[in-house]
């Protein structure tokens, strides 16, 4: 047995702390493997120690950077989010088309919307008009217009842009899934659900609803879309080739 009695007390204390800290990380990893949230005290200790800046104690993943933005409309703010137009919700697309600033007939509007969302039904478009009339839009015999002073998403090239508050819940989910794919593209050996969740928590640009359950649901949705896959029999997720938007 090694005799450490000759070491100064502060060295013995530091060694004991390092050993304890490594065990704490192993416990956290076990919670990750079980896709469970670690106890608050454990997460707090690891987080606080990480903020202390000692890289020899704990390697904290670097903050996830925002992916490269597609071409932006001139009016877009730094906090605006984007979603591919073909993945946007019908209501969002309708408002974005109306936001181009002219009165448009229902027939022309339906045609424009179907160019973006081929499966859109005219009846569904009409229902949106009924629900928004007098609130966000104005309908006349000549057509529909966005009410003066109202804000709406902006259609620019192949994307729709808007502050998070102007997007639908499903639009925000599309943006979050893009962020997950972006994160997975930075990992060569895959990530577990809790690892994805923790790194997204640090992304102050994400600005969407976020929880472990939402991340897990997003991964299964993207698995069905053949955008991500499970790594063998492990609990890790990986990006499929050519699936990063």
C-alpha positions as CSV (number, residue, x, y, z in Angstrom):
1,X,0.0,0.0,0.0
2,X,1.3,3.4,-1.0
3,X,2.4,5.6,1.9
4,X,1.2,9.2,1.3
5,X,1.9,10.3,4.9
6,X,4.9,12.3,3.8
7,X,2.8,14.5,1.5
8,X,1.7,17.9,2.6
9,X,-2.0,18.0,3.8
10,X,-3.0,20.3,0.9
11,X,-1.7,17.8,-1.7
12,X,-3.5,14.9,0.0
13,X,-6.7,17.0,0.0
14,X,-6.4,17.9,-3.6
15,X,-5.8,14.3,-4.6
16,X,-8.8,13.2,-2.6
17,X,-10.9,15.8,-4.3
18,X,-9.8,14.8,-7.8
19,X,-10.7,11.2,-7.1
20,X,-14.1,12.2,-5.7
21,X,-14.7,14.4,-8.8
22,X,-13.9,11.6,-11.2
23,X,-16.3,9.4,-9.4
24,X,-19.0,12.1,-9.6
25,X,-18.5,12.3,-13.4
26,X,-19.0,8.5,-13.6
27,X,-22.2,8.8,-11.7
28,X,-23.4,11.5,-14.0
29,X,-22.6,9.4,-17.0
30,X,-24.6,6.5,-15.6
31,X,-27.6,8.8,-15.4
32,X,-27.0,9.9,-19.0
33,X,-26.8,6.3,-20.1
34,X,-30.2,5.7,-18.4
35,X,-31.5,8.9,-20.1
36,X,-32.4,10.2,-16.6
37,X,-31.8,13.7,-15.2
38,X,-29.1,13.6,-12.6
39,X,-29.9,14.9,-9.1
40,X,-29.7,18.7,-8.7
41,X,-26.8,18.5,-6.2
42,X,-24.7,16.5,-8.6
43,X,-25.4,18.7,-11.6
44,X,-24.8,21.8,-9.5
45,X,-21.4,20.5,-8.2
46,X,-20.2,19.6,-11.7
47,X,-21.4,22.9,-13.2
48,X,-19.9,25.0,-10.5
49,X,-16.6,23.3,-10.7
50,X,-16.6,23.6,-14.4
51,X,-17.2,27.4,-14.1
52,X,-14.1,27.6,-11.9
53,X,-12.0,27.2,-15.0
54,X,-9.9,24.2,-14.0
55,X,-9.5,22.2,-17.2
56,X,-7.6,19.6,-15.4
57,X,-10.6,18.7,-13.3
58,X,-13.4,18.6,-15.8
59,X,-13.5,19.0,-19.6
60,X,-16.6,21.0,-20.4
61,X,-17.7,20.9,-24.1
62,X,-17.2,24.2,-25.9
63,X,-20.4,26.2,-26.3
64,X,-22.3,25.1,-29.5
65,X,-22.0,27.8,-32.1
66,X,-24.9,28.8,-34.3
67,X,-24.7,27.1,-37.7
68,X,-24.1,29.3,-40.7
69,X,-27.2,31.3,-41.5
70,X,-28.8,31.1,-45.0
71,X,-29.2,34.4,-46.9
72,X,-31.1,36.8,-44.7
73,X,-33.7,39.5,-45.5
74,X,-32.5,43.0,-44.8
75,X,-35.1,43.5,-42.0
76,X,-34.0,40.4,-40.1
77,X,-32.7,41.0,-36.6
78,X,-29.9,39.2,-34.9
79,X,-32.4,37.2,-32.8
80,X,-34.5,36.1,-35.8
81,X,-34.9,32.4,-36.4
82,X,-35.3,30.6,-39.8
83,X,-37.0,27.5,-41.1
84,X,-37.0,26.0,-44.5
85,X,-40.1,27.2,-46.2
86,X,-41.1,23.7,-47.2
87,X,-41.0,22.7,-43.5
88,X,-43.0,25.7,-42.2
89,X,-46.5,25.5,-41.0
90,X,-49.3,26.4,-43.4
91,X,-50.4,29.5,-41.3
92,X,-46.8,30.7,-41.3
93,X,-46.5,30.4,-45.1
94,X,-49.8,32.1,-45.7
95,X,-48.7,35.1,-43.5
96,X,-45.3,35.2,-45.1
97,X,-46.8,35.5,-48.6
98,X,-49.2,38.2,-47.4
99,X,-46.3,40.0,-45.9
100,X,-45.0,40.8,-49.3
101,X,-47.3,43.9,-49.1
102,X,-49.9,43.6,-51.8
103,X,-53.6,42.5,-52.0
104,X,-53.7,38.9,-53.4
105,X,-56.7,37.0,-54.6
106,X,-57.5,33.7,-52.8
107,X,-56.7,31.8,-56.0
108,X,-53.3,33.4,-56.4
109,X,-52.6,33.0,-52.7
110,X,-53.4,29.3,-52.9
111,X,-51.2,28.9,-55.9
112,X,-48.3,30.6,-54.2
113,X,-48.7,28.5,-51.1
114,X,-48.9,25.3,-53.1
115,X,-45.6,26.1,-54.8
116,X,-44.0,25.9,-51.3
117,X,-46.3,23.3,-49.7
118,X,-47.6,21.1,-52.5
119,X,-50.0,19.2,-50.2
120,X,-51.7,22.3,-48.9
121,X,-55.5,22.2,-49.3
122,X,-57.5,25.3,-50.4
123,X,-60.0,24.5,-47.7
124,X,-57.3,24.7,-45.0
125,X,-56.1,28.0,-46.5
126,X,-59.7,29.3,-46.4
127,X,-60.0,28.3,-42.7
128,X,-56.8,30.2,-41.9
129,X,-58.4,33.3,-43.5
130,X,-61.5,32.9,-41.4
131,X,-59.6,32.6,-38.2
132,X,-57.2,35.6,-38.9
133,X,-59.7,37.9,-40.6
134,X,-60.0,41.2,-38.6
135,X,-57.0,40.2,-36.4
136,X,-53.9,39.9,-38.6
137,X,-55.4,40.1,-42.1
138,X,-58.1,42.0,-43.9
139,X,-60.3,40.2,-46.5
140,X,-62.3,41.9,-49.3
141,X,-63.7,40.9,-52.6
142,X,-60.4,41.9,-54.2
143,X,-58.4,39.6,-52.0
144,X,-56.4,39.3,-48.8
145,X,-53.9,41.7,-47.3
146,X,-51.9,41.8,-44.1
147,X,-53.4,44.5,-41.8
148,X,-51.4,47.6,-41.6
149,X,-49.0,47.7,-38.6
150,X,-49.1,43.9,-38.1
151,X,-45.9,41.9,-38.0
152,X,-45.6,38.6,-39.9
153,X,-42.9,36.1,-40.9
154,X,-40.8,37.0,-44.0
155,X,-40.3,34.8,-47.0
156,X,-36.8,35.2,-48.4
157,X,-35.4,32.8,-51.0
158,X,-36.0,29.3,-49.6
159,X,-36.5,30.2,-46.0
160,X,-39.0,31.9,-43.7
161,X,-37.6,34.3,-41.1
162,X,-39.1,35.7,-38.0
163,X,-38.6,36.4,-34.3
164,X,-39.5,33.3,-32.3
165,X,-42.8,35.0,-31.1
166,X,-44.1,35.1,-34.6
167,X,-43.5,31.4,-35.4
168,X,-45.7,28.4,-34.6
169,X,-44.8,25.7,-32.1
170,X,-44.1,23.3,-35.0
171,X,-41.9,25.9,-36.8
172,X,-39.8,26.2,-33.6
173,X,-39.5,22.4,-33.4
174,X,-38.1,22.5,-37.0
175,X,-35.5,25.0,-35.9
176,X,-34.6,23.0,-32.8
177,X,-34.2,19.8,-34.9
178,X,-31.9,21.7,-37.3
179,X,-29.9,22.7,-34.2
180,X,-29.7,19.0,-33.1
181,X,-28.5,17.9,-36.5
182,X,-25.9,20.7,-36.4
183,X,-24.7,19.5,-33.0
184,X,-24.6,15.8,-34.1
185,X,-22.5,16.9,-37.1
186,X,-19.8,18.1,-34.7
187,X,-19.5,14.7,-33.0
188,X,-17.7,11.8,-34.6
189,X,-18.9,9.1,-32.3
190,X,-22.5,10.1,-31.5
191,X,-24.2,11.7,-28.5
192,X,-26.7,10.4,-26.0
193,X,-30.0,12.2,-25.4
194,X,-28.8,13.9,-22.2
195,X,-25.6,15.0,-23.9
196,X,-27.6,16.6,-26.7
197,X,-29.9,18.3,-24.2
198,X,-27.1,19.7,-22.1
199,X,-25.3,21.2,-25.0
200,X,-28.4,22.7,-26.4
201,X,-29.1,24.3,-23.0
202,X,-25.9,26.3,-23.5
203,X,-26.8,27.5,-26.9
204,X,-28.3,31.0,-26.1
205,X,-29.2,31.4,-29.8
206,X,-31.6,28.5,-29.8
207,X,-34.6,30.4,-28.4
208,X,-37.1,27.6,-28.6
209,X,-38.9,25.4,-26.1
210,X,-36.4,22.8,-24.8
211,X,-36.6,19.8,-22.6
212,X,-35.1,16.3,-22.4
213,X,-38.4,14.9,-23.6
214,X,-38.6,17.3,-26.6
215,X,-35.1,16.4,-27.6
216,X,-35.9,12.7,-27.4
217,X,-39.1,13.1,-29.4
218,X,-37.2,15.2,-32.0
219,X,-34.6,12.5,-32.5
220,X,-37.3,9.8,-33.1
221,X,-39.0,12.1,-35.6
222,X,-35.8,12.6,-37.5
223,X,-35.1,8.9,-37.3
224,X,-38.4,8.3,-39.2
225,X,-37.3,11.0,-41.7
226,X,-33.9,9.2,-42.1
227,X,-32.0,12.2,-41.0
228,X,-30.4,10.6,-37.8
229,X,-29.8,7.1,-36.7
230,X,-29.0,5.1,-33.5
231,X,-25.4,4.0,-33.3
232,X,-25.5,0.2,-33.2
233,X,-27.1,-1.1,-30.0
234,X,-25.8,1.9,-28.0
235,X,-28.0,4.8,-26.8
236,X,-26.0,7.3,-29.0
237,X,-27.4,9.1,-31.9
238,X,-25.5,10.1,-35.1
239,X,-26.2,12.2,-38.1
240,X,-27.0,10.3,-41.3
241,X,-24.9,11.3,-44.3
242,X,-26.1,14.2,-46.3
243,X,-28.8,15.1,-43.8
244,X,-27.5,18.3,-42.5
245,X,-29.5,21.2,-43.9
